[in-house]
Amino acid sequence: MVGGAALLKDLRVDPRVTVARLAAWVGAQPGGTVVFGTAYLGFDGNRAHTSRGPIDAQRVIVCVGHDLDHLYPALAEEHEVQRCALQMARTADPGAVVTPAVLTATSLLRYPAFAETTAAAALRTRMEEDRPDLLDIDANVMFTQRPDGTLLIGDSHHTGRTVDPFLDEAVTETLRAETARVLGVDGLRIIERWQGVYASSPLRPYLVADPEERLSVRVVTSGVGMTIAHGLARRHFPS
Ligand SMILES: Cc1cc2nc3c(=O)[nH]c(=O)nc-3n(C[C@H](O)[C@H](O)[C@H](O)COP(=O)(O)OP(=O)(O)OC[C@H]3O[C@@H](n4cnc5c(N)ncnc54)[C@H](O)[C@@H]3O)c2cc1C
């Protein structure tokens, strides 16, 4: 390791607990209601139609992620929205305390703030020579430790209109071995594997469309939705 960056405003969010807490928080606000198990079907200008019947609506904001192509296929096609599938894993406690969230060289090739620097070209050349296995799976090797000591490690990327559910064990092994190498530990043991999916577009990192009066569509079309969602909401819907 030859350098680092102090990202002092960085915040770690654990979806395993945060999503439920956010929903509970919204439900606890005056006038706030969260309705689960209910599909949005469309807007007629006055009412949002759902699988549980219509809801009077002054304004509708549709945020359905990669399922946009089910609801508004022409919009999804216009913005070239696809599905990006990622392989993730959780390991047993490596026996080391890892306080920060750790990004590695592959991360610097993915996020525009790093990837648009002039140094990124030299880094890519070096990675092509040294670690084609990581580039082959479009890896972003990063990890973070949960309070119970287990490590969340990710991730690979595979983009398509639909994605297979099958997890390639060779991909998991590449991610596991690289994490162990960075940490300098032997025998990192996988205890969970899963696939995540997000919306992806080669055109832009997020989709902004207002197809009708009082109907807005917002979809983050890159892997930064947890980071930018609140800023995006504040910028577009300030009140
Ligand atoms: C493995 C993985 C790791 C990630 N890591 C990071 C990270 O480190 N940092 C970061 O910033 N981002 C990360 N992301 C990206 C981030 O999770 C996404 O960008 C974000 O979840 C997008 O939020 P969203 O609300 O637009 O869509 P989603 O989270 O996809 O939510 C859309 C919701 O709409 C629901 N829905 C679909 N159709 C309908 C319908 N007709 N009616 C009602 N509901 C419907 C879906 O069921 C879903 O619950 C990661 C994503 C994955 C998969």
The ligand as an ORCA input file, in Angstrom:
! r2SCAN-3c Opt
* xyz 0 1
  C     -24.762     -5.870     -4.550
  C     -24.972     -4.389     -4.631
  C     -24.083     -3.535     -4.027
  C     -24.281     -2.164     -4.072
  N     -23.396     -1.353     -3.432
  C     -23.596     -0.015     -3.450
  C     -22.718      0.844     -2.748
  O     -21.754      0.417     -2.104
  N     -22.961      2.179     -2.787
  C     -24.011      2.703     -3.479
  O     -24.191      3.915     -3.484
  N     -24.873      1.913     -4.155
  C     -24.676      0.561     -4.170
  N     -25.518     -0.255     -4.866
  C     -26.530      0.348     -5.746
  C     -27.803      0.695     -5.014
  O     -28.221     -0.376     -4.212
  C     -28.883      1.018     -6.058
  O     -28.416      2.042     -6.925
  C     -30.148      1.469     -5.361
  O     -30.689      0.420     -4.604
  C     -31.183      1.947     -6.368
  O     -32.288      2.379     -5.627
  P     -33.710      2.483     -6.277
  O     -34.638      2.850     -5.150
  O     -33.637      3.356     -7.494
  O     -34.049      1.013     -6.814
  P     -34.191     -0.352     -6.029
  O     -33.370     -0.379     -4.790
  O     -33.995     -1.415     -7.070
  O     -35.716     -0.349     -5.534
  C     -36.780     -0.430     -6.461
  C     -37.950     -1.053     -5.713
  O     -39.128     -0.934     -6.511
  C     -39.875     -2.128     -6.392
  N     -40.770     -2.232     -7.556
  C     -40.486     -2.622     -8.829
  N     -41.573     -2.535     -9.591
  C     -42.576     -2.067     -8.811
  C     -43.971     -1.766     -9.028
  N     -44.535     -1.874    -10.250
  N     -44.723     -1.348     -7.990
  C     -44.156     -1.183     -6.738
  N     -42.847     -1.440     -6.476
  C     -42.077     -1.884     -7.507
  C     -38.813     -3.214     -6.318
  O     -39.349     -4.379     -5.749
  C     -37.769     -2.537     -5.432
  O     -38.054     -2.784     -4.060
  C     -25.364     -1.640     -4.806
  C     -26.265     -2.500     -5.432
  C     -26.071     -3.867     -5.341
  C     -27.070     -4.775     -6.024
*
